[in-house]
């Protein structure tokens, strides 16, 4: 990966639609706060999409100045997703890994 460009980190999960607002608030207090307070984080946000089957897809997106900064948040294996204590209560599906991209423009 090109260390001179920003790196985008994305994770995906799903919750019951009726719990979307609760989960988004929870992620703001946990993961988003941790992303934003880690040196090298450029920004972070949460995306939601109602799947129409009683579940809502959740995607977290964060931009970083380097892979080294991501390690400051995620640890040495940056491809493993970071979870928090109440995630099990909310999540009906989750990716155990994350994806990273180099921001091209």
TORKOL-4160 file (C-alpha; in steps of 0.2 Angstrom, whole numbers, padded with zeros to 4 digits, m for minus):
105
<pt num="1" X="0000" Y="0000" Z="0000"/>
<pt num="2" X="0006" Y="0017" Z="m0004"/>
<pt num="3" X="0010" Y="0026" Z="0012"/>
<pt num="4" X="0010" Y="0043" Z="0005"/>
<pt num="5" X="m0009" Y="0043" Z="0002"/>
<pt num="6" X="m0023" Y="0042" Z="0014"/>
<pt num="7" X="m0029" Y="0025" Z="0019"/>
<pt num="8" X="m0048" Y="0021" Z="0020"/>
<pt num="9" X="m0053" Y="0008" Z="0032"/>
<pt num="10" X="m0071" Y="0000" Z="0031"/>
<pt num="11" X="m0080" Y="m0013" Z="0041"/>
<pt num="12" X="m0098" Y="m0020" Z="0039"/>
<pt num="13" X="m0111" Y="m0027" Z="0050"/>
<pt num="14" X="m0130" Y="m0028" Z="0052"/>
<pt num="15" X="m0143" Y="m0024" Z="0066"/>
<pt num="16" X="m0161" Y="m0026" Z="0068"/>
<pt num="17" X="m0169" Y="m0011" Z="0060"/>
<pt num="18" X="m0178" Y="m0006" Z="0076"/>
<pt num="19" X="m0161" Y="m0005" Z="0085"/>
<pt num="20" X="m0152" Y="0006" Z="0072"/>
<pt num="21" X="m0153" Y="0022" Z="0081"/>
<pt num="22" X="m0147" Y="0014" Z="0097"/>
<pt num="23" X="m0133" Y="0005" Z="0089"/>
<pt num="24" X="m0127" Y="0021" Z="0079"/>
<pt num="25" X="m0127" Y="0030" Z="0096"/>
<pt num="26" X="m0117" Y="0016" Z="0104"/>
<pt num="27" X="m0104" Y="0016" Z="0090"/>
<pt num="28" X="m0102" Y="0035" Z="0091"/>
<pt num="29" X="m0098" Y="0032" Z="0110"/>
<pt num="30" X="m0086" Y="0018" Z="0106"/>
<pt num="31" X="m0078" Y="0015" Z="0089"/>
<pt num="32" X="m0080" Y="0032" Z="0082"/>
<pt num="33" X="m0073" Y="0040" Z="0098"/>
<pt num="34" X="m0059" Y="0028" Z="0097"/>
<pt num="35" X="m0055" Y="0032" Z="0079"/>
<pt num="36" X="m0056" Y="0050" Z="0081"/>
<pt num="37" X="m0045" Y="0051" Z="0096"/>
<pt num="38" X="m0031" Y="0040" Z="0088"/>
<pt num="39" X="m0017" Y="0051" Z="0081"/>
<pt num="40" X="m0017" Y="0050" Z="0062"/>
<pt num="41" X="m0036" Y="0048" Z="0060"/>
<pt num="42" X="m0042" Y="0061" Z="0047"/>
<pt num="43" X="m0060" Y="0058" Z="0049"/>
<pt num="44" X="m0073" Y="0044" Z="0052"/>
<pt num="45" X="m0092" Y="0041" Z="0049"/>
<pt num="46" X="m0106" Y="0028" Z="0050"/>
<pt num="47" X="m0117" Y="0023" Z="0035"/>
<pt num="48" X="m0133" Y="0015" Z="0037"/>
<pt num="49" X="m0144" Y="0006" Z="0024"/>
<pt num="50" X="m0161" Y="m0002" Z="0028"/>
<pt num="51" X="m0161" Y="m0019" Z="0019"/>
<pt num="52" X="m0180" Y="m0020" Z="0019"/>
<pt num="53" X="m0180" Y="m0037" Z="0028"/>
<pt num="54" X="m0180" Y="m0031" Z="0046"/>
<pt num="55" X="m0161" Y="m0028" Z="0046"/>
<pt num="56" X="m0151" Y="m0012" Z="0043"/>
<pt num="57" X="m0133" Y="m0013" Z="0036"/>
<pt num="58" X="m0120" Y="m0003" Z="0045"/>
<pt num="59" X="m0104" Y="0002" Z="0038"/>
<pt num="60" X="m0090" Y="0011" Z="0047"/>
<pt num="61" X="m0078" Y="0021" Z="0037"/>
<pt num="62" X="m0062" Y="0030" Z="0043"/>
<pt num="63" X="m0048" Y="0039" Z="0034"/>
<pt num="64" X="m0030" Y="0038" Z="0041"/>
<pt num="65" X="m0014" Y="0046" Z="0036"/>
<pt num="66" X="m0005" Y="0029" Z="0036"/>
<pt num="67" X="m0005" Y="0011" Z="0040"/>
<pt num="68" X="0005" Y="0014" Z="0055"/>
<pt num="69" X="m0008" Y="0026" Z="0062"/>
<pt num="70" X="m0021" Y="0012" Z="0060"/>
<pt num="71" X="m0010" Y="0000" Z="0070"/>
<pt num="72" X="m0011" Y="0013" Z="0084"/>
<pt num="73" X="m0030" Y="0010" Z="0084"/>
<pt num="74" X="m0032" Y="m0009" Z="0079"/>
<pt num="75" X="m0015" Y="m0017" Z="0084"/>
<pt num="76" X="m0003" Y="m0026" Z="0074"/>
<pt num="77" X="m0016" Y="m0036" Z="0063"/>
<pt num="78" X="m0025" Y="m0021" Z="0056"/>
<pt num="79" X="m0036" Y="m0033" Z="0045"/>
<pt num="80" X="m0045" Y="m0040" Z="0061"/>
<pt num="81" X="m0061" Y="m0030" Z="0066"/>
<pt num="82" X="m0061" Y="m0021" Z="0083"/>
<pt num="83" X="m0077" Y="m0025" Z="0093"/>
<pt num="84" X="m0084" Y="m0018" Z="0109"/>
<pt num="85" X="m0093" Y="m0026" Z="0124"/>
<pt num="86" X="m0111" Y="m0023" Z="0118"/>
<pt num="87" X="m0108" Y="m0027" Z="0100"/>
<pt num="88" X="m0114" Y="m0045" Z="0103"/>
<pt num="89" X="m0131" Y="m0038" Z="0109"/>
<pt num="90" X="m0134" Y="m0028" Z="0093"/>
<pt num="91" X="m0126" Y="m0036" Z="0079"/>
<pt num="92" X="m0135" Y="m0050" Z="0069"/>
<pt num="93" X="m0121" Y="m0051" Z="0056"/>
<pt num="94" X="m0104" Y="m0044" Z="0056"/>
<pt num="95" X="m0088" Y="m0045" Z="0046"/>
<pt num="96" X="m0073" Y="m0052" Z="0057"/>
<pt num="97" X="m0061" Y="m0042" Z="0046"/>
<pt num="98" X="m0060" Y="m0025" Z="0038"/>
<pt num="99" X="m0055" Y="m0019" Z="0021"/>
<pt num="100" X="m0042" Y="m0005" Z="0018"/>
<pt num="101" X="m0040" Y="0005" Z="0002"/>
<pt num="102" X="m0028" Y="0019" Z="m0004"/>
<pt num="103" X="m0037" Y="0035" Z="m0007"/>
<pt num="104" X="m0034" Y="0039" Z="m0025"/>
<pt num="105" X="m0042" Y="0056" Z="m0026"/>
